[in-house]
Amino acid sequence: MSFALKPAEGSARLLGPSQPRKSGSRSVAEDLADKVQAHIQAVQRHAADIRKEAKNLSTARSSSSSVVHWKQVYRVGRDTVAETRRQLHELDPGASSSSTDDKKLQRLTHQKLVEGLEFASTELEQSWQEFVAAEAAWATQLQHEQQQHESAGSSSSCAAPADLEAG
C-alpha cells in the first residue's frame, strides 16, 4: 500500500488494488477515507506550524505572533482529531457486508488511517508541549531583560541629577 496525492483536491488517499468501477462512482467508505486522510494531513500541518513557531520563539528576541492564536490552532487540531476519530468509527469495516477481499482491503485501509491519526495526534501534542516550553522560556527571558533594563535605567536616572547639579 502507498499514498498518492490527488492533484485536483490536494488530498492524499491510500492506494490499493484497483477494482473495476462504473465511471464516476465512489463508495461512501472511499469518500470517508479521503476525508479522514485530509483531516490527518490538516492535523500534521497544525503540528508543523506550532513546532515552527516554537522554534521561532526560542531563537527570536520577540514573539512574532499571539499565544492566543497558537492556542486556537492547537484547539482546532484537537477538534479535528476528535472529529476524525468519529469518522473512523463510522468507517470501521466490522459492520460491512462486503466480499472477503473488500473486507480485507477495508480493514487494512482502516488500520493505516488509525495509525496515521494516532501519529498525527501524538505529533500535535508534542509540538504543543514544545511551544508551551518555548513560550515560557521566552517570557522568562523577556522578564529578565526588562529587570536588567529597569535596574540599568534606575542607576542612570540617579546619576543624571548629580550630573545636572555639577554642570
Secondary structure, 3 states (H helix, E strand, C coil): CEEEEECCCCEEEEECCCCCCCCCCCCHHHHHHHHHHHHHHHHHHHHHHHHHHHHHHHHCCCCCCCHHHHHHHHHHHHHHHHHHHHHHHHHCHHHCCCCHHHHHHHHHHHHHHHHHHHHHHHHHHHHHHHHHHHHHHHHHHHHHHHHHHHHHHHHHHHHHHHHHHHC
